Amino acid sequence: MYLWFAAKKKRHRRRRRHEQFLGAQGGTQIPISHNLVQAAHLLLVKALEERKSGVWRTKENHATWYAPGVILTVTTALDAWLNEVIGSVRMTGSIPDEQIAVLIDRPLYEKYREAARTVTGRRVVPKDLKLLETLRHEIVHFLPYVQDIASGKTVPDWLDELSAKMLLISTGDPKVEFHLSQKLCSYALAYWACEIAHVAAEDFKALYDKHQLIGPILAADNFAFFQQLAAPKDLGQFDKQYGLNLTG
């Protein structure tokens, strides 16, 4: 009974939020994606700095407490940015509110794909955005799996692609592996999440003709912040600068 009531209350709150968004006609809009991007930037800085401490350190990766926070924050920033784009389009009156209502109700990947088609009339297939959304879901709705580390398999099937991309913390020993929660605390994974968010934003921006660009679209450039920091492939130079040795 409680779960039914809680679900109903959540749906009611979500409907009220959407009604408030769609019903407002006058006033101004202030974005929040730039705040989230700045927070993701600061977290990624801390994630890189953590390589200097006594962490599991490999040639192109290291363990960092901050990685899950980077992933959640930058993915949420992209979601917010996309809603800001949709909100600006709504204010132009070029798309009926009925279509806007459908768009804002979609999960991130579907929203991105449908917004591109609805807003620009063009199609785009966002690189790895679905995988990033799945990763965010795994962290936001985390379940403390009981895992046999001696099996060498601690990554669920739906995240296997992250292992294939060498983005997770790994022992390198097929007979024993880290738990999933440890494997997600990965600098390479956090950096990848930032790259995917940036590519998605820039690809969406590229669908617009230059004379059609609106304010939120220009903010796609904010997602390039990670380029100021050492990429996983450049961590060797970082180690040399600070006299660091590999531990894994």
N, C-alpha and C positions, 0 to 999 in steps of 0.2 A: 504493500500500500504506500509506504514511504517513497520507494523508488518511483512509483507511478506519479505521485504528487510532485516529486522533485523534477522529473522529466517534463511534466506539464508546466511547472513554474518556469523552467529554463526556456521552453518554447515560447511562453508568453512574454518573457523578458526580451528574447530575441526579436519577436514580432514588434514589440514596442520600440526597440532600437531602430529597426528598419522603417517603421512608420514615421518616427521622428526625423530620420534622415531624408526620407522621400517627401515628407510633408512640408519641410521648411522652404520658404520661397524668398525671403529677404534676409539680409545680413551678410556675413563674411564666413569664409572657411580658412581654418588654420591647420596645416599638416602636422603630423607627428613622426612621419617616416625618417626625417632628418635627425630627430632626437635618437631614434632607435639605431640608425646607422652610426651615429657618433658613439653610442654605447657599445655597439659591436666592435668598432675600431679600438676603443680603449681596452676591451676584453682581449682582443687579438694581440695588442701590444703586450699585455700581461702574459698571455699565453706564450709568446716568443721569449720574453724575459725569463720565464720559468725554466727554459733550457739551461740557464746558467746554474741552476740549483741541482741537487742530487736526485735527478729524475731518470727514468728509463730513456736513454738517448741513443738513437740509431742514426745512420747516415743521412736519411731524409725525413726523419720524424722524431718526435719525443712526446712523452706523456705530459699532459697539462690539465690541471683542475678546471681551467677556464673554457675548454673546448665545447662542452655541452651548452654553456651560456652563449658563446659566440654563435653556435648553430641556431639556437632558438631565437636569438635577438635579430640576426641578419635575415632569417627567413620571415620573421614577423614584420621586419621593416619592409621587405618586398611585398608582403601581403597588404600592409598599410599603404604603401606607395601605389599599388594597383587600385586600391579603393579610392585614393586621392585622385587618380586619373579619371576613374569612373565618375567621381563626384563632380569634377570640373566639366566633364562632358555633359553630365546631367544639367548643369547650370546653363549650358548653351541651348538646351531644349531640342537638340538634334536627335535625341533618342527618347522614345516614350518611357515613362516611369515604369511601365509594366516590364519592359526589357531590362531596365536598370535593376528592378527588384529581383529578377531572376539571376542576374549576374552576381550581385552582392551576396546571394545565398549559396553560391558554389564554393566548394573547397578550392584551395589555391591553384592547383594545376588546371582544373576545369575552368575556373574563373579567368585565369590568364589566357587560355586558349580561346574561350568564348568571347572575352572582352576584345581580344585582337580582331576577331572576325566581325563582331558587332560594331565596334568603334571605328575601325579602319577599313573594314571590308576585305582585309587580307588575312591570310593564314600564316601561322608560325608554329613550329614544333620546338618548344623550349628544351634545350639540352639538359638532361638529368634533373629537371625540375620535379618530376614525379618522384624520383628517388630521394631528392632532398625533402620533399613533403613527407614521404614515408619515414625518413630518419627523424624529422621533427616530431611526428606522431609517436614514434618509439620512445623518445625522450620525455615528451609532455605527459604521455600516458604510460610511464615506465612501470614495468612489472619486474619484480626481483626474481628472475628465473633461478631455479635450482639447477646448476649445471655441473657436469662431470668434466673437469678440466683435462683429465687424462685422455678423454676421447679425441681431443684436438679440434673439436667442432663446438664452438660456443656462439656462433653467429647464426641467427635465424635465417631461413631461406630467403625471406624478402629483403634481407640486407646483404646477401652474398656478393652482390655486385661491388659493394664497398671493399670487401676483401680482395676481390679480383683486381680492383684499382689500386691496391696496396695503400689504402687510406687509414687502416685501423692499426692500433698498437698490437704488435705480435711478438711472441717469444722467438719465433723462427724455428721452433721445435714441434714437429707434427705429433709428438706424443703428449704434449702438455701445452695448454693455451691459457691466456688470461680470460677472466669472465667478460661477458659482453659489456658490462658497465665500465670496466677498466679499458677495454678496447676502444670505446667511444671517446675516451679522454685523450684525443689525438690532435696534435697540432696540424698535421697534414689534412685531417678530416675537417677541422675548423676552417683552414685556408681554402679548401675545396668548396665548402659551403658558401664562402664569400665570393669565390669565383663564379659559381653557378648563379647566385643572386645577381651579380653584375652582368653576366651574359644575358640573363633573362630580361633585365631592365633595358639593356642596350638594344637587344633584338626587338623589343616592343617599341622602343623609341625609333628604330630604323624603319618601322612600318609607316611612319608619318612622313609626309612631304615637308621640307624645311619650312615652308610658309605656313604650315598648319600647326606647328609646335605650340603647345600650351604649357603653362607654368610647371605643373607636376611632371610632365614628360622631361623637361630640362633637368629635373632633379635626378634623373637616371644616372647622371655623372657622379653623384655622391657615392654610389656603390663601388667606385674604383679605389676606395680607401686602402684596401689590403695591398695594393701594389706598392705602397710605401714601405712595406715590411718584407723581410726575407721569405722567399718562396721555399717550399720543402727542398727543391733541387739545389738551392743556394745555401743550405744550412752548413755545408762544409766551410764556406767562407766565414760564416758567423762563428763557427767553432774555432777557426784559426785566429780570428780577431780576439776572442776571449780565452784562448788556451784551453779549450774543452776537449775531453776525450770521450769516445763512444763507450756506452755501458751495456748495450744490447746488440 
